[in-house]
Amino acid sequence: MYNYNKKYFKLKLKIIIKGRLRLMTTRNMEDYLEAIWNLQDEKGYVKAKDIAERLEVSRPSVSGMIKKLSENEYIVYEKYGGIVFTIKGKKLAREIKKRHTLLVEFLKIIGVDEQNAQTDACKLEHDVSPETITCLLKFVEFISLLPESSKWKENFQEYLKKRGLLERSSNKSKNCKEKILKEIE
Ligand code: MN
């Protein structure tokens, strides 16, 4: 679900050099807050070790971020206890989680499979403007309110099939991209 590879860190560094340190810090903080939210939800408690595993980052990175999140009053950390949200932290984490769920739902509506929807939602959720989020929310609502008889989903799937954009292979997104590129040529 989380892809903290070298390329990602290089990109981060590039952006930091460009002078967007504050923005990237916020983004990183959002990833942690979301992970803490999910762990709390799944296990009922949150330990630094679990965050490191979940985000595939080192223990010192987690310690650094715990310190930062505590200083910013998003969490309270008890050394032998666990990590708990403050009211402010809980509010922000809930907001991030909501954005994530909405984006996943939207991506699935347009035909993205579950796994890609989850991964891509985590990338999109930091950068989408509140205005776009509102539009997406309205769109997802609109779709959910359509009567079964409208058959829009079936029609859309049919359209994707006809255009050759729907592949039932393991490397769906790659195929999809290649086909779109071919069509553009
Ligand atoms: Mn996410």
py3Dmol code that shows the C-alpha trace and the ligand (Angstrom):
import py3Dmol

protein = """\
ATOM      1  CA  MET A   1       0.000   0.000   0.000  1.00  0.00           C
ATOM      2  CA  TYR A   2       2.806   2.393   0.808  1.00  0.00           C
ATOM      3  CA  ASN A   3       5.602   2.890  -1.610  1.00  0.00           C
ATOM      4  CA  TYR A   4       8.496   4.545   0.143  1.00  0.00           C
ATOM      5  CA  ASN A   5      11.140   3.718  -2.401  1.00  0.00           C
ATOM      6  CA  LYS A   6      14.344   5.533  -3.260  1.00  0.00           C
ATOM      7  CA  LYS A   7      12.740   7.408  -6.129  1.00  0.00           C
ATOM      8  CA  TYR A   8      10.170   8.822  -3.778  1.00  0.00           C
ATOM      9  CA  PHE A   9      12.813  10.106  -1.405  1.00  0.00           C
ATOM     10  CA  LYS A  10      14.827  11.572  -4.258  1.00  0.00           C
ATOM     11  CA  LEU A  11      11.733  13.398  -5.437  1.00  0.00           C
ATOM     12  CA  LYS A  12      11.134  14.624  -1.916  1.00  0.00           C
ATOM     13  CA  LEU A  13      14.672  15.929  -1.697  1.00  0.00           C
ATOM     14  CA  LYS A  14      14.266  17.715  -5.013  1.00  0.00           C
ATOM     15  CA  ILE A  15      11.161  19.457  -3.788  1.00  0.00           C
ATOM     16  CA  ILE A  16      12.791  20.342  -0.480  1.00  0.00           C
ATOM     17  CA  ILE A  17      15.670  21.904  -2.413  1.00  0.00           C
ATOM     18  CA  LYS A  18      13.125  23.895  -4.363  1.00  0.00           C
ATOM     19  CA  GLY A  19      12.182  25.476  -1.064  1.00  0.00           C
ATOM     20  CA  ARG A  20       8.948  23.657  -0.379  1.00  0.00           C
ATOM     21  CA  LEU A  21      10.148  22.151   2.860  1.00  0.00           C
ATOM     22  CA  ARG A  22       7.079  23.156   4.832  1.00  0.00           C
ATOM     23  CA  LEU A  23       4.693  21.611   2.330  1.00  0.00           C
ATOM     24  CA  MET A  24       6.606  18.338   2.179  1.00  0.00           C
ATOM     25  CA  THR A  25       6.799  18.151   5.939  1.00  0.00           C
ATOM     26  CA  THR A  26       3.058  18.480   6.062  1.00  0.00           C
ATOM     27  CA  ARG A  27       2.702  15.755   3.494  1.00  0.00           C
ATOM     28  CA  ASN A  28       4.955  13.428   5.417  1.00  0.00           C
ATOM     29  CA  MET A  29       3.071  14.254   8.582  1.00  0.00           C
ATOM     30  CA  GLU A  30      -0.175  13.400   6.829  1.00  0.00           C
ATOM     31  CA  ASP A  31       1.168   9.964   5.885  1.00  0.00           C
ATOM     32  CA  TYR A  32       2.016   9.294   9.517  1.00  0.00           C
ATOM     33  CA  LEU A  33      -1.292  10.591  10.808  1.00  0.00           C
ATOM     34  CA  GLU A  34      -3.122   8.355   8.364  1.00  0.00           C
ATOM     35  CA  ALA A  35      -1.031   5.333   9.372  1.00  0.00           C
ATOM     36  CA  ILE A  36      -1.672   6.046  13.056  1.00  0.00           C
ATOM     37  CA  TRP A  37      -5.388   6.342  12.327  1.00  0.00           C
ATOM     38  CA  ASN A  38      -5.450   3.015  10.464  1.00  0.00           C
ATOM     39  CA  LEU A  39      -3.412   1.206  13.131  1.00  0.00           C
ATOM     40  CA  GLN A  40      -5.622   2.567  15.892  1.00  0.00           C
ATOM     41  CA  ASP A  41      -8.626   1.384  13.921  1.00  0.00           C
ATOM     42  CA  GLU A  42      -7.217  -2.089  13.254  1.00  0.00           C
ATOM     43  CA  LYS A  43      -5.378  -2.883  16.487  1.00  0.00           C
ATOM     44  CA  GLY A  44      -6.870  -0.539  19.037  1.00  0.00           C
ATOM     45  CA  TYR A  45      -3.443   0.804  19.995  1.00  0.00           C
ATOM     46  CA  VAL A  46      -0.447   2.302  18.186  1.00  0.00           C
ATOM     47  CA  LYS A  47       3.223   1.571  18.817  1.00  0.00           C
ATOM     48  CA  ALA A  48       6.205   3.157  17.070  1.00  0.00           C
ATOM     49  CA  LYS A  49       7.275  -0.289  15.838  1.00  0.00           C
ATOM     50  CA  ASP A  50       3.961  -0.775  14.041  1.00  0.00           C
ATOM     51  CA  ILE A  51       4.229   2.596  12.299  1.00  0.00           C
ATOM     52  CA  ALA A  52       7.728   1.719  11.064  1.00  0.00           C
ATOM     53  CA  GLU A  53       6.428  -1.555   9.647  1.00  0.00           C
ATOM     54  CA  ARG A  54       3.354  -0.003   8.098  1.00  0.00           C
ATOM     55  CA  LEU A  55       5.170   2.852   6.376  1.00  0.00           C
ATOM     56  CA  GLU A  56       8.293   0.819   5.676  1.00  0.00           C
ATOM     57  CA  VAL A  57      10.530   3.401   7.281  1.00  0.00           C
ATOM     58  CA  SER A  58      13.299   3.132   9.862  1.00  0.00           C
ATOM     59  CA  ARG A  59      12.720   3.354  13.605  1.00  0.00           C
ATOM     60  CA  PRO A  60      14.751   6.593  13.897  1.00  0.00           C
ATOM     61  CA  SER A  61      12.523   8.147  11.204  1.00  0.00           C
ATOM     62  CA  VAL A  62       9.470   7.201  13.216  1.00  0.00           C
ATOM     63  CA  SER A  63      11.005   8.599  16.416  1.00  0.00           C
ATOM     64  CA  GLY A  64      11.749  11.862  14.635  1.00  0.00           C
ATOM     65  CA  MET A  65       8.244  12.154  13.336  1.00  0.00           C
ATOM     66  CA  ILE A  66       6.681  11.221  16.668  1.00  0.00           C
ATOM     67  CA  LYS A  67       8.646  14.065  18.197  1.00  0.00           C
ATOM     68  CA  LYS A  68       7.508  16.452  15.479  1.00  0.00           C
ATOM     69  CA  LEU A  69       3.872  15.399  15.719  1.00  0.00           C
ATOM     70  CA  SER A  70       3.995  15.741  19.516  1.00  0.00           C
ATOM     71  CA  GLU A  71       5.535  19.192  19.291  1.00  0.00           C
ATOM     72  CA  ASN A  72       2.792  20.209  16.885  1.00  0.00           C
ATOM     73  CA  GLU A  73       0.220  18.790  19.301  1.00  0.00           C
ATOM     74  CA  TYR A  74      -1.230  16.217  16.948  1.00  0.00           C
ATOM     75  CA  ILE A  75      -0.397  13.266  19.184  1.00  0.00           C
ATOM     76  CA  VAL A  76       0.595  12.434  22.723  1.00  0.00           C
ATOM     77  CA  TYR A  77       3.326   9.859  23.110  1.00  0.00           C
ATOM     78  CA  GLU A  78       3.956   7.858  26.227  1.00  0.00           C
ATOM     79  CA  LYS A  79       7.228   5.982  26.053  1.00  0.00           C
ATOM     80  CA  TYR A  80       5.915   2.684  27.407  1.00  0.00           C
ATOM     81  CA  GLY A  81       2.333   3.273  26.483  1.00  0.00           C
ATOM     82  CA  GLY A  82       1.455   4.150  22.984  1.00  0.00           C
ATOM     83  CA  ILE A  83       0.535   6.939  20.667  1.00  0.00           C
ATOM     84  CA  VAL A  84      -2.791   8.668  21.007  1.00  0.00           C
ATOM     85  CA  PHE A  85      -4.321  11.525  19.057  1.00  0.00           C
ATOM     86  CA  THR A  86      -5.063  14.909  20.522  1.00  0.00           C
ATOM     87  CA  ILE A  87      -8.385  16.445  19.452  1.00  0.00           C
ATOM     88  CA  LYS A  88      -6.558  18.466  16.783  1.00  0.00           C
ATOM     89  CA  GLY A  89      -4.698  15.364  15.545  1.00  0.00           C
ATOM     90  CA  LYS A  90      -7.821  13.261  15.443  1.00  0.00           C
ATOM     91  CA  LYS A  91      -9.630  15.929  13.421  1.00  0.00           C
ATOM     92  CA  LEU A  92      -6.874  16.132  10.819  1.00  0.00           C
ATOM     93  CA  ALA A  93      -6.400  12.343  10.635  1.00  0.00           C
ATOM     94  CA  ARG A  94     -10.139  11.851  10.143  1.00  0.00           C
ATOM     95  CA  GLU A  95     -10.042  14.424   7.336  1.00  0.00           C
ATOM     96  CA  ILE A  96      -7.158  12.615   5.596  1.00  0.00           C
ATOM     97  CA  LYS A  97      -8.927   9.287   5.971  1.00  0.00           C
ATOM     98  CA  LYS A  98     -12.121  10.763   4.499  1.00  0.00           C
ATOM     99  CA  ARG A  99     -10.200  12.137   1.517  1.00  0.00           C
ATOM    100  CA  HIS A 100      -8.591   8.728   1.015  1.00  0.00           C
ATOM    101  CA  THR A 101     -11.904   6.850   1.117  1.00  0.00           C
ATOM    102  CA  LEU A 102     -13.502   9.302  -1.293  1.00  0.00           C
ATOM    103  CA  LEU A 103     -10.630   9.076  -3.767  1.00  0.00           C
ATOM    104  CA  VAL A 104     -10.676   5.269  -3.635  1.00  0.00           C
ATOM    105  CA  GLU A 105     -14.386   5.290  -4.302  1.00  0.00           C
ATOM    106  CA  PHE A 106     -14.001   7.702  -7.221  1.00  0.00           C
ATOM    107  CA  LEU A 107     -11.123   5.735  -8.764  1.00  0.00           C
ATOM    108  CA  LYS A 108     -13.123   2.514  -8.503  1.00  0.00           C
ATOM    109  CA  ILE A 109     -16.092   4.184 -10.217  1.00  0.00           C
ATOM    110  CA  ILE A 110     -13.933   5.023 -13.218  1.00  0.00           C
ATOM    111  CA  GLY A 111     -12.683   1.432 -13.434  1.00  0.00           C
ATOM    112  CA  VAL A 112      -9.454   1.397 -11.418  1.00  0.00           C
ATOM    113  CA  ASP A 113      -8.965  -1.876  -9.531  1.00  0.00           C
ATOM    114  CA  GLU A 114      -8.941  -1.952  -5.727  1.00  0.00           C
ATOM    115  CA  GLN A 115      -5.182  -2.255  -5.276  1.00  0.00           C
ATOM    116  CA  ASN A 116      -4.282   0.582  -7.633  1.00  0.00           C
ATOM    117  CA  ALA A 117      -7.105   2.698  -6.238  1.00  0.00           C
ATOM    118  CA  GLN A 118      -5.676   2.305  -2.721  1.00  0.00           C
ATOM    119  CA  THR A 119      -2.111   3.124  -3.789  1.00  0.00           C
ATOM    120  CA  ASP A 120      -3.050   6.069  -5.970  1.00  0.00           C
ATOM    121  CA  ALA A 121      -5.471   7.527  -3.438  1.00  0.00           C
ATOM    122  CA  CYS A 122      -2.527   7.790  -1.042  1.00  0.00           C
ATOM    123  CA  LYS A 123      -0.612   9.795  -3.612  1.00  0.00           C
ATOM    124  CA  LEU A 124      -3.501  12.018  -4.641  1.00  0.00           C
ATOM    125  CA  GLU A 125      -4.917  12.737  -1.195  1.00  0.00           C
ATOM    126  CA  HIS A 126      -2.197  15.230  -0.268  1.00  0.00           C
ATOM    127  CA  ASP A 127      -2.353  17.419  -3.326  1.00  0.00           C
ATOM    128  CA  VAL A 128      -5.984  17.620  -4.376  1.00  0.00           C
ATOM    129  CA  SER A 129      -7.539  21.014  -3.628  1.00  0.00           C
ATOM    130  CA  PRO A 130     -10.581  21.255  -1.321  1.00  0.00           C
ATOM    131  CA  GLU A 131     -12.616  22.514  -4.304  1.00  0.00           C
ATOM    132  CA  THR A 132     -11.804  19.400  -6.319  1.00  0.00           C
ATOM    133  CA  ILE A 133     -12.545  17.198  -3.301  1.00  0.00           C
ATOM    134  CA  THR A 134     -15.975  18.831  -3.040  1.00  0.00           C
ATOM    135  CA  CYS A 135     -16.636  18.195  -6.757  1.00  0.00           C
ATOM    136  CA  LEU A 136     -15.501  14.578  -6.411  1.00  0.00           C
ATOM    137  CA  LEU A 137     -17.734  14.124  -3.389  1.00  0.00           C
ATOM    138  CA  LYS A 138     -20.720  15.485  -5.323  1.00  0.00           C
ATOM    139  CA  PHE A 139     -19.900  13.236  -8.268  1.00  0.00           C
ATOM    140  CA  VAL A 140     -19.629  10.096  -6.120  1.00  0.00           C
ATOM    141  CA  GLU A 141     -22.902  11.076  -4.408  1.00  0.00           C
ATOM    142  CA  PHE A 142     -24.571  11.652  -7.770  1.00  0.00           C
ATOM    143  CA  ILE A 143     -23.471   8.264  -9.054  1.00  0.00           C
ATOM    144  CA  SER A 144     -24.662   6.523  -5.900  1.00  0.00           C
ATOM    145  CA  LEU A 145     -28.073   8.154  -6.284  1.00  0.00           C
ATOM    146  CA  LEU A 146     -28.593   6.946  -9.855  1.00  0.00           C
ATOM    147  CA  PRO A 147     -31.244   4.237 -10.141  1.00  0.00           C
ATOM    148  CA  GLU A 148     -30.081   0.686 -10.891  1.00  0.00           C
ATOM    149  CA  SER A 149     -31.976   0.913 -14.165  1.00  0.00           C
ATOM    150  CA  SER A 150     -29.670   3.632 -15.477  1.00  0.00           C
ATOM    151  CA  LYS A 151     -27.098   0.899 -16.155  1.00  0.00           C
ATOM    152  CA  TRP A 152     -24.398   3.573 -16.418  1.00  0.00           C
ATOM    153  CA  LYS A 153     -21.817   1.265 -14.832  1.00  0.00           C
ATOM    154  CA  GLU A 154     -22.479  -1.525 -17.326  1.00  0.00           C
ATOM    155  CA  ASN A 155     -22.453   0.975 -20.196  1.00  0.00           C
ATOM    156  CA  PHE A 156     -19.175   2.428 -19.041  1.00  0.00           C
ATOM    157  CA  GLN A 157     -17.572  -0.998 -18.593  1.00  0.00           C
ATOM    158  CA  GLU A 158     -18.805  -1.886 -22.078  1.00  0.00           C
ATOM    159  CA  TYR A 159     -17.274   1.328 -23.415  1.00  0.00           C
ATOM    160  CA  LEU A 160     -13.948   0.542 -21.757  1.00  0.00           C
ATOM    161  CA  LYS A 161     -14.006  -2.962 -23.207  1.00  0.00           C
ATOM    162  CA  LYS A 162     -14.766  -1.685 -26.683  1.00  0.00           C
ATOM    163  CA  ARG A 163     -11.911   0.766 -26.499  1.00  0.00           C
ATOM    164  CA  GLY A 164      -9.691  -2.056 -25.294  1.00  0.00           C
ATOM    165  CA  LEU A 165      -8.967  -0.254 -22.059  1.00  0.00           C
ATOM    166  CA  LEU A 166     -10.161  -2.982 -19.759  1.00  0.00           C
ATOM    167  CA  GLU A 167      -7.756  -5.843 -19.383  1.00  0.00           C
ATOM    168  CA  ARG A 168      -8.096  -8.691 -16.944  1.00  0.00           C
ATOM    169  CA  SER A 169      -4.373  -9.214 -16.599  1.00  0.00           C
ATOM    170  CA  SER A 170      -2.131  -8.844 -13.572  1.00  0.00           C
ATOM    171  CA  ASN A 171      -0.465  -5.801 -15.044  1.00  0.00           C
ATOM    172  CA  LYS A 172      -3.632  -3.948 -15.780  1.00  0.00           C
ATOM    173  CA  SER A 173      -2.525  -0.367 -15.278  1.00  0.00           C
ATOM    174  CA  LYS A 174       0.584  -0.845 -17.420  1.00  0.00           C
ATOM    175  CA  ASN A 175      -1.462  -2.355 -20.212  1.00  0.00           C
ATOM    176  CA  CYS A 176      -4.026   0.379 -19.881  1.00  0.00           C
ATOM    177  CA  LYS A 177      -1.369   3.057 -20.186  1.00  0.00           C
ATOM    178  CA  GLU A 178       0.293   1.391 -23.155  1.00  0.00           C
ATOM    179  CA  LYS A 179      -3.000   1.101 -24.964  1.00  0.00           C
ATOM    180  CA  ILE A 180      -3.878   4.711 -24.366  1.00  0.00           C
ATOM    181  CA  LEU A 181      -0.447   5.756 -25.653  1.00  0.00           C
ATOM    182  CA  LYS A 182      -0.930   3.558 -28.727  1.00  0.00           C
ATOM    183  CA  GLU A 183      -4.286   5.137 -29.408  1.00  0.00           C
ATOM    184  CA  ILE A 184      -2.842   8.619 -29.145  1.00  0.00           C
ATOM    185  CA  GLU A 185      -0.071   7.849 -31.649  1.00  0.00           C
TER     186      GLU A 185
END
"""
ligand_1 = """\
1
MN
Mn -4.100 7.271 2.061
"""
view = py3Dmol.view(width=600, height=400)
view.addModel(protein, "pdb")
view.setStyle({"model": 0}, {"cartoon": {"style": "trace"}})
view.addModel(ligand_1, "xyz")
view.setStyle({"model": 1}, {"stick": {}})
view.zoomTo()
view.show()
